[in-house]
Amino acid sequence: MNFLHTMVRVHDLELSLDFYINKLGLIETRRHDVPEGKFTLVFLATEKGEAEIELTHNWDSTEEYTVGRNFGHLAFEVDDIYQTCQKLQDNGVVINRPPRDGHMAFVKSPDNISIELLQKGERLAPTEPWVSMENSGSW
């Protein structure tokens, strides 16, 4: 068995692509526009050949997408959690759970999907401003 992807429905495809590609650093691996079904599928990954996130954009949908308790979060390992969080924050992303411990942080996508960021290897030494930063919202 091979894990392929996780599907996330998005309201605004361009806003979501800005978050996942420009802010989080994923790459678009493929895209399928399906005019007869009025939807677009965009697949993203950390690199080609890795597990993907499938963004599904239903063109005319007015449905409110809610996150059920049965779905927790997407998780990504990062080289430097402080640098990653600073870049996200500089680009307008709220750090919901700051990396106070040098190991873990949470942010949310434009569609309210929780994203866990985990420090690759050993946790980094606690440092400001992260140590003193309070949680914001939920994750």
ChimeraX attribute file (.defattr): number of C-alpha atoms within 10 A of each C-alpha:
attribute: neighborCount
match mode: 1-to-1
recipient: residues
	/A:1	3
	/A:2	5
	/A:3	8
	/A:4	11
	/A:5	15
	/A:6	13
	/A:7	13
	/A:8	15
	/A:9	17
	/A:10	24
	/A:11	20
	/A:12	14
	/A:13	19
	/A:14	11
	/A:15	13
	/A:16	19
	/A:17	21
	/A:18	15
	/A:19	20
	/A:20	20
	/A:21	15
	/A:22	13
	/A:23	19
	/A:24	21
	/A:25	16
	/A:26	19
	/A:27	17
	/A:28	19
	/A:29	17
	/A:30	12
	/A:31	13
	/A:32	11
	/A:33	12
	/A:34	12
	/A:35	9
	/A:36	6
	/A:37	9
	/A:38	12
	/A:39	15
	/A:40	18
	/A:41	20
	/A:42	19
	/A:43	21
	/A:44	25
	/A:45	20
	/A:46	18
	/A:47	13
	/A:48	12
	/A:49	9
	/A:50	13
	/A:51	16
	/A:52	22
	/A:53	22
	/A:54	23
	/A:55	23
	/A:56	19
	/A:57	21
	/A:58	19
	/A:59	16
	/A:60	9
	/A:61	12
	/A:62	8
	/A:63	8
	/A:64	8
	/A:65	13
	/A:66	10
	/A:67	14
	/A:68	7
	/A:69	6
	/A:70	6
	/A:71	9
	/A:72	13
	/A:73	15
	/A:74	14
	/A:75	14
	/A:76	13
	/A:77	15
	/A:78	17
	/A:79	11
	/A:80	17
	/A:81	22
	/A:82	24
	/A:83	11
	/A:84	18
	/A:85	24
	/A:86	15
	/A:87	14
	/A:88	19
	/A:89	14
	/A:90	11
	/A:91	13
	/A:92	11
	/A:93	18
	/A:94	18
	/A:95	22
	/A:96	19
	/A:97	21
	/A:98	25
	/A:99	28
	/A:100	21
	/A:101	15
	/A:102	20
	/A:103	22
	/A:104	20
	/A:105	25
	/A:106	23
	/A:107	25
	/A:108	21
	/A:109	18
	/A:110	18
	/A:111	16
	/A:112	14
	/A:113	19
	/A:114	20
	/A:115	19
	/A:116	18
	/A:117	24
	/A:118	20
	/A:119	21
	/A:120	15
	/A:121	11
	/A:122	8
	/A:123	15
	/A:124	16
	/A:125	10
	/A:126	15
	/A:127	13
	/A:128	10
	/A:129	12
	/A:130	19
	/A:131	14
	/A:132	12
	/A:133	14
	/A:134	12
	/A:135	16
	/A:136	13
	/A:137	11
	/A:138	11
	/A:139	18
